[in-house]
Amino acid sequence: MKMMRKITVRNSKNTRRVLEIDDTHMVIFDDFRNVKLNEKADLVFADPPFGINFKGNLQTYHRKPDALSYVEVPKEEYPDFIRSLLEWSYNILKDSGSMWLLSGWNNLRVVLDTVEDVGFIQLNHCIWKYQFGVFTRRRFTTSHYHLLLLVKDEDNYTFNKPEHYAEDVWYIKRPYHHGEKTAGNELPDELVEKCIRTSSNKGDLVVDPVLGSGTTMRVCLKLDRRCIGIEINPELEKRIKQKLGLDLFRKPKNQSSGDSHG
């Protein structure tokens, strides 16, 4: 079996905390815009906030890490936020790298325009059809998300075709966590796994700049991909550890409680 290369990041005095799972998997609790990587990534997977004033049961992304409730990126700030995310992702990817970007329909026009402006090439526009959309009285219930497969070079990218006749509409059930405190809209492992299997190989580096509850990290551990997850909300550390099956009371490797990383 091929040995996986250790991952590192450049020290930053602004980085609040780093959770080192092992030599090839880490979570950085910070705004992705503050994070500098020492290695170009093979794949970026990002499920950012949609800028729609979503009210979740736990904050997953916000400007101020000490906030307690879920606060979406305000609609008026959304174009700048998406541009920052896409530019950051483009710059940290290898020339042969790819990005999976999730979006709702509300700000899809902004997202698509920015994808083109930044320099990405849109390879596919997939649809995830899920169950249990929010009930509506005077419009059709929304029960899908958009998944954009983006590349930097349309002649040089990884694509492991998942099946002989691979269609761009995916029917995957959403997870239901009865009685659990979750990070708002958590993605099913099956969805993330399909994206990561398709666009990376074992030992590749996958980066999730808006990690949320840690689904991308869990899938990468399962699939033997290296992974750096970045999450601005330190309140989600407990949920991430829970999803990864880590000891909630054990101090992270080489780190004591309350220490900053830098």
N, C-alpha and C positions, 0 to 999 in steps of 0.2 A: 504494500500500500504506500502511495506517495506521501511523504512527510509534508504537513501543512506549515507554511511559513508563518512565523509570529507576526502579529500586527502591532503597530505603534502609532501614536499620534504626537504631534508637536506640543510641548508643554505650553500652557497658557495660564496666566495668572487669573484670568476670568473664569476658567473652568471650575465649576463648583464641586463636582464629585464624579469619580469614575468607578464603575462596578466592573471589576475584572473577573469574568466567569472562568476563563482559562487563557492560555497564551494566544488563542486565535479567535476569541469572542469577548467583546467588551461593550458596556453601555456607558455613554458619556451624558451626564445630566447638564445640558447647556443648550443654548440657541445654536442651531447648526451653523449660523453665520459666523460664530466665534471659533469654529473648529477647523483646524488645518491638519490634513492627513499627510503621512510620510510616504504613502503608496497610492498609486492610482487604482481606482476600483474597476471591477469587471461589470458590476451591475448595481444600479440604484433602484430600490423599491420604495415608493413613497405614497402614503395614504394621508394627505394633508387635510386640515379642516377645509370645509367647503364655503365658508363665508355666508352662511344662511341662518345665523342666529339659532343654531341647534342647541337644545337644552338637554344635556346628558346628565347622568347621575354621578359623574366624576369628571373633573377637569382633565382634558387630554392635551390641550395646547393653549397657551395664553402668553401674553406679553410680560406679565408680572408673575414670577414663579411663586410668590407668597400668597397669591389668590387661592381661595378655597373652593369656589364653584366653577363649573365649566363656563368659559368665556371664549366664544369663537373669535377668529380674526374679523374685525369689523368690516362690513361690506366695502366701505370707502377705502380701506387699506388693502383690500384683497389683491388688486392688480399688482401693487408693489411687492406684496408677500409672495405671490406666485412667480413673479419675475426673479426675485431673490432666490427662491427655491430652485428654479430651473437653471439659472446661471451658475449657482453653486454646484448643482449636480453635474452640469455639462463640464465644468472645470475640473472636477475630481475624477471624472471617468477617463479610462484609457480611450485611445482613438477607436478601438474595436468594441468599446463598451456600449451597454444598453440601459434604458431606464423604463420601468413600469410606473406610470402615474395614474392614480385613481382620481375621479372627479364626479361630482353630481351634475345634474343638467343645468342648475341655476346659473352658474358662472362658467359654463363650458366654452362659451364664445371667448371670454377673456383668456382661458387656459389655452385654447387652440391657437389664438393669435400670438400668445407669448411663446409657445412652443416653436413657432416658425421664426419669430423675431430673434430668439436666443441662438438658433442654428441647428436645432434638432431636426431630424427627418422622421416623420410619422410613418412607421412600418405597418401598424395595425391599429384599428379602433375597435376594441372588443366590448361586448356588453355582458355584464354579470346580472342575471335574472335571479332574484331571491324571493323568498316568501315573506309574508307579514309586513307589507308596506303600511305606513300610517294611514288610518281611515280618513277619507275626505268626503264631503257632502256635495260640493259643487265643482269638482274636477276629478279626473281619473287618478287613482292611487298610484303613486310612484313606487315601483318595485324593481328598480334596476340602478346600476352604477355603470360608469364608463371607465374602461381600462385602456390607456394609451400606451402602446409599445413604441418607444422612441430609440433611435440609434444616431450615432454621429457619422457613420460611414455605411451607406446602404450596400456596399460591396464587401464589408468586413465586419461581421458581427456573429455572435453565437445564437443559433436557433436549433434546439433539439425538439424536433416535431413530436408532439405528445401522442399523436395517433395518425393513422393513415389518412383519414379525412377529418382534418382538424378545423372545426368551424369557429367563428368569432362570436358566437353567442353561447355563454356558459350558464348552465342551470346548476347552481350550487346553493344549498340551504345555509341560512345564517345560523350561527350558534345561539343557543338559548341557555343562559346561565341562571337557573332558578335559585334565588336566595343569595346570589353572589354580588359583591360590589365590583362592577366591571368598569373599564375605561370607556364608557359611552358606547360608541359603535365599533366593537371589536370584530375583526375579519375572521372568517373561517380558515383554519389551517389549510384546507383543501385548495382554496383559492390562491393563497400565497405560495403554496407548494407548486402549483401548476405554473405560476409565473417564474419562480426561481429555477425549477427544473428546465423550463424551456430556454431560459436566457443565460444560464451559467453552467459551469462544470464543477466537479468535485475539486476542492482546494481553492476555488476562485474567491475573490473578496466581494462580498455584498454589503452595501451601505444603506441603512434606512435613516434618513435625516429627521424623520418625525415618527419615532418608534412607537409611541403610545404604550400599549400594554405588553409589548414584547413578542407578538406573534411571529414577526419576521425572524427574530433571534431564535425562537423555538424551532422553526422550520429549518433554519440554517444548521443548527446543531444536529437535527435529524438527518439532513442531506449531506453532511460533511462539507459545508461551505463555511469559510471564515466570515465573520460578520462584525461590523461596527454599527451599533445603534445609537442614535442621538435623540435625546428627549428633554425638552425644556422644563418639564414639570417634575420636580423631585418627589412629589406626592405619589407618583406612580411606581416608585421603586418597589414597594411592597407587592403590588400587583404583578410586576415583572418577575420578581423572585418566585411568587406563587405559581405563575405560568411555567416557569423554567424548573420548578421543583427544587429550588434552592432553600437552604436552611434560613428561615427568616430572622433567626436570632444570632447567626454566626456573622462576625465582622468580615468584610471582604478582605481578600488577600493583600497584605502589605498596607493596610489602611485601618486607622482607628476611627471611632465614632466622632463626627464633627470636623474631621480634618478636611481641608480643601486640597485639590489636586493641582499641582502646577510647579 
